[in-house]
Amino acid sequence: MKFHGTAGDLMSKYVVFALTLIAVCTWAKDDQSSSNTAGSHVSWKQEYTVGPGDSFRIELYGKPETARLSIVVQPDGTLSYLQAQNIPVNGMTINQVRDAVQKTLDKYYKNVEVMVQPVLLASKRYFVLGRVINKGSYILDHPTTVMEAIAFAGGFESGVLEPTSSGLADLSRSFLVRDGKRVDVNFEKLFLQGDFSQNVELEPNDYLFFPSAVSHEVYVLGALKNPGKLNYVPGVTVMAALASAGSFNTSAFR
């Protein structure tokens, strides 16, 4: 960088340049500090946050006798290890849990390092019920989409248009509930049309329900080979219903 002018002018320009450089550095530091502060409340999808039911192996580095293989976070969101009793950890990241235990044990030990390793991350769950093969509660320990949740549940139950069928899921009446409210997801578009914009990620305590498509019945009567009732499946046509009833018999007035 070159400056032109008298010595006084040069001195003034150097002062201005130095002040500008200081201001820029200060702004960058403040901006980084602000970013770090905002990042202290990270989403569980970015970094797992601890909750009741999670368990950890905790020990002091180089002291295997201090190892505890399954320290469980209690229903009140606390855990205890050695002299670090009832440490509130609910909502913390695993690194923050380690720091909290370390801070307490520093009062009792010199030059020790706490190590915290996850054993089971089970505090976050979602639920899938209805016409899926494996109904139940599932651990949400990493970001999971609706389609992944159905895959983990073994997929949808299958069946045919017969009274003895196990039934299919009625996608038109299926729903996802979050915090007591329905999430706007069109399951027909997702599973029948391949619209992946409907493949939303799940949150802890989400509830997926896929009602049975055979809870409704269709009656096909008259001059048919096998007249009677059929289980309703969304999208079934007249021709499909007739075929399931064995089609017309010889006396049918078509």
C-alpha positions in Angstrom: 0.0 0.0 0.0 1.4 3.4 -0.9 0.6 6.8 0.5 1.5 10.1 -1.1 1.9 13.5 0.6 3.7 15.2 3.4 5.0 13.5 6.6 2.0 14.9 8.5 -0.4 13.6 5.9 1.2 10.3 5.9 1.0 10.1 9.7 -2.7 11.0 9.6 -3.4 8.4 6.9 -1.5 5.7 8.9 -3.6 6.6 12.0 -6.8 6.3 10.1 -5.7 3.0 8.5 -4.8 1.6 12.0 -8.1 2.6 13.5 -10.0 1.1 10.6 -8.1 -2.2 11.0 -8.8 -2.2 14.7 -12.5 -1.6 14.1 -12.7 -4.4 11.5 -11.0 -6.8 13.9 -13.3 -5.8 16.7 -16.4 -6.3 14.5 -15.2 -9.7 13.4 -14.6 -10.7 17.1 -18.0 -9.5 18.1 -19.6 -11.2 15.2 -18.0 -14.5 16.1 -19.0 -14.1 19.7 -22.5 -13.4 18.7 -22.5 -16.4 16.4 -21.2 -18.6 19.2 -23.8 -17.4 21.6 -26.6 -18.1 19.1 -25.1 -21.5 18.5 -25.3 -22.4 22.2 -29.0 -23.4 21.6 -28.4 -25.7 18.7 -31.2 -27.9 17.2 -31.0 -31.6 18.2 -30.7 -32.3 14.5 -27.4 -30.5 14.4 -26.1 -31.9 17.6 -27.9 -34.4 19.8 -29.4 -33.0 23.0 -29.7 -35.1 26.1 -32.9 -36.1 27.9 -34.3 -38.5 30.4 -33.7 -42.1 29.4 -30.3 -41.5 27.7 -27.4 -43.4 29.2 -23.7 -42.9 29.2 -20.4 -44.4 30.1 -18.5 -41.9 32.3 -14.9 -42.3 33.6 -11.8 -40.3 34.5 -9.1 -40.5 31.9 -6.4 -42.9 33.1 -8.4 -44.2 36.0 -10.3 -47.3 34.8 -11.6 -47.9 38.4 -13.7 -44.8 38.1 -15.6 -46.1 35.0 -19.4 -46.3 35.3 -20.8 -48.2 32.4 -24.4 -47.0 32.3 -25.2 -43.7 33.9 -28.9 -43.0 33.1 -30.4 -39.5 32.9 -33.2 -39.5 35.4 -36.8 -38.4 34.8 -36.0 -35.0 36.3 -33.3 -34.5 33.7 -30.3 -35.0 36.1 -27.5 -37.5 36.3 -25.0 -38.4 39.0 -21.4 -39.6 38.8 -19.0 -39.8 41.8 -19.2 -36.5 43.7 -21.0 -34.8 40.8 -24.5 -35.5 42.1 -27.9 -34.5 40.5 -26.3 -32.5 37.7 -29.0 -31.0 35.5 -28.3 -32.0 32.0 -31.6 -32.0 30.2 -31.3 -30.2 26.8 -27.5 -30.2 26.9 -25.2 -31.5 24.2 -22.9 -34.4 25.1 -20.0 -32.0 25.3 -21.9 -29.7 27.6 -22.7 -32.7 29.8 -19.0 -33.5 30.0 -18.1 -29.9 30.9 -20.8 -29.8 33.6 -19.5 -32.9 35.3 -15.9 -31.8 34.9 -16.6 -28.4 36.5 -18.0 -30.1 39.6 -15.3 -32.8 39.9 -12.6 -30.1 39.5 -13.4 -29.2 43.1 -12.5 -32.7 44.3 -9.7 -33.9 41.9 -6.6 -32.2 40.4 -5.6 -32.6 36.8 -8.3 -35.1 35.8 -10.2 -35.3 32.6 -13.8 -36.5 32.4 -14.8 -38.8 29.4 -18.4 -39.2 28.5 -19.5 -41.7 25.9 -23.1 -42.4 24.8 -24.4 -45.9 25.5 -28.0 -45.6 24.5 -29.7 -42.4 23.2 -33.4 -43.2 23.9 -34.9 -39.9 25.2 -36.4 -38.9 21.8 -39.0 -41.0 20.2 -41.7 -41.1 17.6 -44.7 -43.3 17.2 -46.1 -45.2 14.2 -49.5 -47.0 14.5 -52.2 -48.3 12.2 -51.7 -50.4 9.1 -47.9 -50.8 9.3 -46.2 -54.2 9.9 -44.3 -53.2 13.0 -46.3 -50.8 15.1 -44.9 -49.0 18.1 -42.5 -46.5 19.5 -39.2 -45.8 17.7 -36.0 -44.1 18.9 -35.3 -40.8 17.2 -31.5 -40.5 17.6 -30.9 -39.0 14.2 -32.9 -36.9 11.6 -35.6 -39.2 10.2 -38.1 -38.6 7.4 -41.6 -40.0 7.1 -40.5 -42.5 4.5 -37.7 -43.7 6.6 -40.1 -44.1 9.6 -42.3 -46.3 7.5 -39.3 -48.3 6.3 -38.2 -48.9 9.9 -41.8 -50.0 10.7 -41.5 -52.7 8.0 -43.7 -50.9 5.5 -47.5 -51.0 5.1 -49.6 -54.1 5.6 -50.7 -55.6 2.3 -53.9 -57.3 1.3 -56.4 -58.0 -1.5 -60.1 -57.2 -2.1 -61.3 -60.1 0.0 -63.0 -60.2 3.4 -60.0 -62.2 4.8 -57.4 -59.6 3.8 -55.2 -57.9 6.3 -56.0 -54.6 4.8 -54.1 -51.6 3.3 -53.4 -48.2 4.8 -55.9 -45.5 3.8 -53.5 -42.8 2.8 -56.3 -40.3 2.3 -57.1 -40.4 6.0 -53.6 -40.9 7.3 -52.1 -38.1 9.4 -49.0 -36.8 11.3 -49.6 -35.1 14.7 -47.1 -32.8 16.3 -47.7 -31.0 19.6 -51.4 -31.8 19.3 -51.8 -30.4 15.8 -51.8 -32.0 12.4 -48.8 -31.4 10.2 -49.7 -30.6 6.6 -48.5 -33.7 4.8 -50.3 -35.3 1.8 -49.5 -39.0 2.1 -51.2 -39.8 -1.2 -48.9 -37.5 -3.0 -45.8 -38.8 -1.2 -46.4 -42.6 -1.6 -48.5 -42.7 -4.7 -47.1 -39.8 -6.8 -43.6 -39.7 -5.5 -43.8 -36.0 -4.3 -40.8 -35.9 -2.0 -41.7 -32.3 -0.9 -44.2 -34.2 1.4 -41.4 -36.3 2.9 -40.9 -34.1 6.1 -38.5 -34.8 8.9 -39.9 -36.0 12.2 -39.6 -34.3 15.5 -39.5 -35.9 19.0 -43.0 -37.2 20.1 -44.4 -37.1 16.5 -47.3 -39.5 16.0 -48.0 -41.1 12.6 -51.2 -43.0 12.1 -52.3 -45.0 9.0 -55.9 -46.1 9.4 -57.2 -49.2 7.8 -58.7 -49.0 4.3 -60.8 -52.1 5.0 -62.9 -50.4 7.7 -65.4 -49.6 4.9 -67.2 -52.1 2.8 -68.6 -52.3 -0.7 -71.5 -54.6 -1.6 -71.5 -56.2 -5.0 -74.8 -58.0 -5.5 -76.9 -59.6 -8.2 -76.1 -62.0 -11.0 -72.5 -62.5 -10.1 -70.5 -65.7 -9.5 -69.5 -64.6 -6.0 -71.9 -61.8 -4.8 -71.3 -60.3 -1.4 -69.3 -57.7 0.5 -65.8 -56.6 -0.3 -63.4 -54.5 1.7 -63.0 -51.0 0.3 -59.6 -49.9 -0.9 -59.1 -46.3 -2.0 -59.2 -46.0 -5.7 -61.0 -49.2 -6.4 -63.0 -49.1 -9.6 -66.3 -50.8 -10.6 -64.5 -53.2 -12.9 -62.1 -54.2 -10.1 -65.0 -54.8 -7.7 -66.8 -56.9 -10.4 -63.7 -58.9 -11.0 -63.3 -59.6 -7.3 -66.8 -60.8 -7.2 -66.1 -63.3 -10.0 -67.7 -61.2 -12.7 -71.1 -61.9 -14.2 -72.8 -65.2 -14.3 -74.6 -66.6 -17.3 -78.0 -65.1 -16.3 -76.7 -61.6 -15.8 -78.5 -58.8 -17.7 -75.5 -56.7 -18.4 
